[in-house]
Amino acid sequence: MFDPSVLEVEDVQVREDLTMEVPPVTLEDSQVEERRGKPVSLVKVVWDRRTGYSTWELEEDMRKSHPHLFFLVSLYFRG
């Protein structure tokens, strides 16, 4: 049974500058946008499934930092 007063404990690594890295959960969408006259590929990254918090990020950057997300998406769309 779900109890909203109970918080799940997550393994959080806090850096020396008191920041923490939040890993992305999944990719939700993609689009191509024109910036400075050139096409730029963007992906919508879900950072928190509970709140639905997501941002649009450069696909190139996300492929470098989180390549596993693209592997999972390709498996999903292959059927």
Summary of the structure (lengths in Angstrom):
residues: 79
radius of gyration: 15.9
end to end distance: 32.6
largest distance: 52.7
contacts: 139
relative contact order: 0.16
helix: 24%
strand: 37%
